Amino acid sequence: MSDDGIRSDWASKDFYKELGVAKSASQDDIKKAYRKLARANHPDSHPDDTAKHEKFKAVAEAYDVIGDADKRKKYDQAREMFSRGGFPAGGGFGGGGGYGGSVNVEDLLRDRAGGGGGGFGDLFGDLFGGGFSAGRRAPRPVRGTDLETTATIGFTESLEGVTVSLRISSEGACATCRGTGGKPGTKPHACPVCEGTGMVTASVGGAFSMNETCPACGGRQLVYDDPCPTCHGSGLGQATRTIQAKIPAGVKDGQRIRLRGKGAAGENGGPAGDLYVTVKVTQHRVFGRKGNDLTVDVPVSFAELALGAEIKVPTMGGSPVTLRVPAGTPNGRTFRVRGKGAAKADGARGDLLATVEVQVPATLDAAAKAALEAYAEATAPANAALRAGLYEDAS
């Protein structure tokens, strides 16, 4: 039988509960839960605790099924049918020797055809123990988990783009035993429980037998008498590496960048996961940012706004530009300078938004004070008229 066959004992086993995850959990969440429980209950770490030994076997059995996307699908379908009172009649065939349900062949064949299965041969092999199967499949490739990290860059770097070095730590194969779980220098031998096949045979009602993953070796076929002193036989460890990540020009603060294939390594030849980098951009002492536009506050005098003026406005990484301020410009007005902002994805650039802000001098020399006093005297009637309506409305 192939190692993804339907098993009758699924009706009484809740593998999701065994791993402490919801039925809606992702494959990555299931893998993380399994690894955590496997480390906590590994027999090599608790040689005298039989309860943990049994828990380890139960966790391994649960992960063998729902840790594989195809097996998980069959498990969910089987559990749903069992919850409705057994496999539905019609289009199925009955079992013997106390197995009174029936299996819907049409549904299983349709599922096999859609998933690239081998038709009747694989189907009957799954159900009755390998008489029709082409043999036990090799472990399926498993995609590595996705990883998350952050990168802090400067304001100017966010506009121009930059390559940063990222130090990534992730769970992977133990560096001491290279994932075998055995003490370096020792050799594995065939698992005595399954005799090196990775599978054991369980009798169902006495009428037929079904193959399932060996609980002792987890389907790996080989075992070590001396476990690895670093990982205690789990084969897992923390791997640290440094990668170069290219941050594109125009990246925004808080933006999440996906680096394909830079996550955790896959298993059994599976592809690596992805790395997601959240970019943090430090503030600039002069410029701000709104989308692809840069912002800057430009200090001006009252006279420049009232009479009009030409003022110099700084730009990011370039020479200042001249901005013509019309006479009578109100305080706080924003002017747009085209093409002096941040780079866009298409290569174009945003604009520079320059806001004029009147600065009131803290001290005045004699000439400036005399000039302002003359101005105040000249505009006193007009200023009084401006506020006259305000007084009337307030009464």
C-alpha positions in Angstrom: 0.0 0.0 0.0 1.2 3.6 -0.6 1.8 5.6 2.5 -1.3 7.8 1.9 -4.0 5.2 2.1 -7.3 5.6 4.0 -7.3 3.9 7.4 -10.3 2.7 9.3 -9.0 4.0 12.6 -9.3 7.6 11.5 -12.9 7.5 12.7 -11.7 7.5 16.3 -8.6 9.7 16.1 -8.5 13.5 16.1 -5.1 14.3 14.7 -5.8 18.1 14.9 -6.5 17.8 18.6 -3.4 15.7 19.0 -1.2 18.4 17.6 -3.1 21.2 19.3 -4.1 23.0 16.1 -7.4 24.0 14.5 -8.8 22.1 11.5 -8.3 25.3 9.5 -4.5 25.5 10.4 -2.0 26.0 7.6 0.6 23.4 6.7 3.2 25.6 8.2 1.3 25.9 11.5 0.9 22.1 11.6 4.7 21.6 11.0 5.6 24.1 13.8 3.2 22.4 16.3 4.6 19.0 15.4 8.2 20.1 15.9 7.5 21.7 19.2 5.7 18.6 20.6 8.3 16.3 19.1 11.1 18.1 20.9 9.2 18.2 24.1 8.3 14.5 24.2 11.3 12.9 22.4 12.2 9.5 24.1 15.9 10.4 24.0 15.3 13.4 26.2 13.0 11.5 28.5 14.3 7.9 28.6 12.2 6.8 31.6 9.0 8.7 30.9 6.7 6.2 29.2 3.9 8.7 29.0 6.0 11.0 26.9 7.1 8.1 24.7 3.5 7.4 23.9 2.8 11.1 23.3 5.7 11.2 20.9 4.3 8.2 18.9 0.9 9.8 18.8 2.3 13.1 17.6 4.4 11.4 14.9 1.3 9.5 13.7 -0.8 12.7 13.6 1.9 14.6 11.7 2.3 11.7 9.2 -1.3 12.2 8.1 -2.2 15.9 8.4 1.4 17.1 7.8 0.9 15.8 4.2 -1.5 17.9 2.2 -2.8 14.9 0.2 -3.2 12.6 3.2 -4.8 15.5 5.1 -7.5 15.9 2.4 -8.3 12.1 2.5 -8.4 12.2 6.3 -10.8 15.2 6.3 -13.0 13.5 3.8 -13.0 10.2 5.7 -13.8 11.9 9.0 -16.7 13.8 7.5 -18.1 10.5 6.1 -17.7 8.7 9.4 -19.4 11.6 11.2 -22.4 11.0 9.0 -22.7 7.4 10.1 -20.0 5.7 8.1 -19.1 5.7 4.5 -22.2 6.3 2.4 -23.7 3.4 0.5 -24.0 3.4 -3.3 -21.2 3.1 -5.7 -19.2 1.4 -3.0 -18.2 -2.0 -1.8 -18.7 -3.6 1.5 -16.1 -5.0 3.8 -16.1 -8.3 5.6 -15.1 -9.6 9.0 -16.9 -7.0 11.0 -16.2 -4.1 8.7 -19.8 -3.2 7.8 -19.3 0.1 6.0 -18.8 0.7 2.3 -16.3 3.0 0.5 -17.5 5.2 -2.3 -15.3 4.1 -5.2 -16.5 6.9 -7.5 -15.5 9.6 -5.1 -12.1 8.0 -4.4 -11.4 7.4 -8.1 -12.4 11.0 -9.0 -10.1 12.3 -6.3 -7.2 10.1 -7.6 -7.7 11.3 -11.1 -7.7 14.9 -10.1 -4.6 14.4 -8.0 -2.5 12.5 -10.5 -3.0 9.1 -8.7 -2.6 5.8 -10.3 -6.2 4.7 -10.6 -7.5 1.3 -9.5 -4.0 -0.1 -8.7 -3.2 2.6 -6.2 -6.7 2.8 -4.9 -6.9 -0.9 -4.0 -3.4 -0.8 -2.8 -4.3 2.0 -0.4 -7.3 0.1 1.0 -6.1 -3.5 1.1 -2.4 -3.5 1.8 -0.4 -3.3 -1.4 -1.5 -6.2 -3.5 -2.4 -3.8 -6.4 0.1 -1.0 -5.6 3.3 -0.3 -7.4 5.0 -0.1 -4.0 5.5 2.4 -1.2 6.3 5.9 -2.4 9.3 7.8 -1.4 8.7 10.7 1.1 7.1 13.6 -0.7 9.0 16.9 -1.1 7.9 19.5 1.5 8.2 23.2 0.9 10.2 25.1 3.5 8.5 27.5 5.9 8.3 31.2 5.2 10.4 33.5 7.4 10.0 37.1 8.6 12.6 39.8 9.4 13.0 43.6 9.4 15.5 45.9 7.8 16.1 49.5 8.9 17.4 51.8 6.3 18.0 55.6 5.9 15.7 58.0 4.3 18.0 58.7 1.4 18.5 54.9 0.9 14.8 54.4 0.7 14.7 56.8 -2.3 17.7 55.5 -4.1 17.5 51.8 -3.2 20.1 49.8 -1.3 21.5 46.3 -0.7 21.5 45.3 2.9 22.9 42.3 4.8 20.4 40.3 6.8 21.3 37.7 9.4 18.6 35.0 9.4 18.0 32.3 12.0 15.7 29.4 11.2 15.0 25.9 12.3 16.7 23.4 10.0 18.8 20.3 10.0 21.0 19.8 13.0 24.5 21.0 12.2 26.1 18.2 14.3 24.3 15.2 12.7 23.2 16.9 9.5 19.6 16.0 10.2 20.1 12.2 10.7 19.4 12.3 14.5 22.3 10.0 15.1 25.6 10.5 16.9 28.3 11.5 14.4 30.5 8.5 13.6 27.8 5.9 14.3 25.9 4.0 11.6 22.1 3.5 11.4 20.5 0.1 11.2 17.2 -1.1 9.9 14.3 -0.3 12.3 13.5 -3.5 14.2 9.8 -2.7 14.4 9.1 -2.3 10.7 12.3 -4.3 9.6 13.4 -1.3 7.6 10.3 -0.9 5.4 9.1 2.3 7.2 5.6 0.7 7.4 3.8 -1.7 9.7 0.7 -3.8 9.0 -2.4 -3.4 11.1 -5.2 -5.9 11.0 -8.7 -4.5 10.5 -11.5 -6.7 11.8 -9.6 -9.8 10.7 -10.8 -9.6 7.1 -8.0 -7.5 5.7 -4.9 -5.6 6.7 -3.8 -2.0 6.1 -0.3 -0.6 6.1 0.6 2.5 8.1 3.7 4.5 8.9 6.0 2.9 11.5 5.6 4.8 14.8 9.1 3.9 15.9 11.1 5.3 13.0 8.5 7.7 11.6 8.8 6.1 8.2 12.5 6.8 7.9 13.3 3.1 7.8 16.6 3.6 9.8 17.2 4.2 13.4 20.3 5.0 15.5 21.2 3.3 18.8 23.2 6.5 19.9 21.3 9.7 19.4 23.0 13.0 18.4 24.1 14.8 21.6 23.2 18.2 20.2 19.6 17.6 19.0 18.9 14.5 21.1 17.8 12.5 18.1 15.3 15.0 16.7 17.6 15.9 13.7 16.6 19.6 14.2 18.7 22.6 15.0 19.0 26.4 14.6 20.7 27.5 11.4 22.1 31.1 11.0 23.1 32.6 7.7 23.7 36.0 6.2 22.0 37.0 2.9 22.2 40.1 0.7 18.8 41.6 0.1 18.2 44.3 -2.5 15.8 47.0 -1.3 14.3 48.8 -4.4 14.2 52.5 -4.8 11.1 54.2 -3.6 10.3 51.7 -0.8 8.0 53.1 1.8 8.2 52.8 5.6 6.5 49.7 6.8 6.4 48.1 3.3 6.8 44.3 3.2 9.1 42.9 0.5 9.0 39.2 -0.5 12.3 37.4 -1.4 11.4 34.2 -3.1 13.4 31.1 -2.1 15.2 32.8 0.8 13.2 31.2 3.6 13.7 27.9 5.4 15.1 25.0 3.4 12.6 22.4 2.2 12.5 18.8 3.1 13.0 15.7 1.0 14.1 17.9 -1.9 11.3 20.4 -1.6 11.7 24.0 -2.5 12.8 26.6 0.1 10.2 29.0 1.6 10.1 32.7 1.1 11.6 35.5 3.2 9.4 38.5 4.0 11.3 41.7 4.9 9.5 44.6 6.6 11.3 47.8 5.9 11.7 50.5 8.5 12.8 54.0 7.2 14.4 56.5 9.5 13.1 60.1 9.5 15.0 62.9 7.7 15.7 66.2 9.5 14.5 68.3 6.5 12.3 66.2 4.2 9.1 64.2 4.8 7.2 61.9 2.5 3.6 61.4 1.2 3.5 58.5 -1.1 5.8 59.2 -4.0 6.0 62.9 -3.1 8.5 64.5 -0.8 7.5 67.4 1.5 9.5 70.3 2.9 8.6 73.3 5.1 10.3 76.6 3.9 10.6 79.4 6.3 9.7 82.9 4.9 9.0 86.4 6.2 5.8 88.2 6.3 7.2 90.7 3.8 8.1 88.0 1.3 4.5 86.7 1.3 2.9 90.2 1.2 5.2 91.7 -1.5 6.1 88.5 -3.4 9.6 87.0 -3.7 11.8 84.4 -5.3 13.1 81.9 -2.7 15.5 78.9 -2.9 14.0 75.6 -2.0 16.2 72.5 -1.2 15.8 69.3 -3.1 16.8 65.7 -2.2 20.3 65.0 -3.5 20.4 67.9 -5.9 20.8 71.7 -6.2 18.2 74.0 -4.8 15.4 75.2 -7.1 14.0 78.7 -7.4 10.4 79.1 -6.3 8.4 82.2 -7.3 6.1 83.3 -4.5 3.3 85.6 -5.7 2.4 88.8 -3.8 -0.3 88.2 -1.2 0.4 84.5 -0.8 -1.2 83.2 2.4 0.8 81.5 5.1 0.8 77.7 4.8 0.3 77.6 1.1 1.9 74.5 -0.6 3.7 74.8 -3.9 4.4 71.8 -6.2 7.8 71.3 -7.8 7.4 68.7 -10.5 9.8 65.7 -10.7 11.7 66.3 -7.5 10.1 63.6 -5.4 10.7 59.8 -4.8 11.2 57.3 -7.6 8.1 55.4 -8.8 7.9 51.8 -9.9 7.9 52.9 -13.6 11.0 54.9 -13.2 9.3 58.3 -13.1 9.5 60.5 -10.0 7.0 62.1 -7.7 6.9 65.8 -6.9 8.3 68.0 -4.1 5.6 69.7 -2.0 7.1 73.0 -0.5 5.0 74.7 2.2 5.8 78.3 3.1 5.7 79.1 6.8 6.0 82.6 8.2 8.7 82.9 10.9 8.2 85.7 13.5 11.5 87.1 14.6 12.3 86.9 18.3 14.2 90.2 18.2 14.3 93.3 15.9 17.0 95.8 15.3 16.1 99.5 15.5 15.6 99.9 11.7 13.3 96.9 11.4 11.3 97.9 14.5 10.8 101.4 13.1 9.7 100.0 9.8 7.2 97.7 11.4 5.8 100.4 13.6 5.2 102.6 10.6 3.5 99.7 8.8 1.3 99.0 11.8 0.3 102.7 12.0 -0.5 102.8 8.3 -2.6 99.7 8.4 -4.4 100.3 11.7 -7.7 101.5 10.2 -7.8 98.5 7.8 -7.0 96.0 10.6 -9.8 97.5 12.7 -12.3 97.1 9.9 -11.3 93.5 9.4 -12.2 92.7 13.0 -15.3 94.8 13.2 -17.6 92.1 11.9 -16.1 89.6 14.4 -17.1 91.8 17.3 -20.7 92.2 16.0 -21.1 88.5 15.5 -19.9 87.7 19.0 -22.4 90.1 20.7 
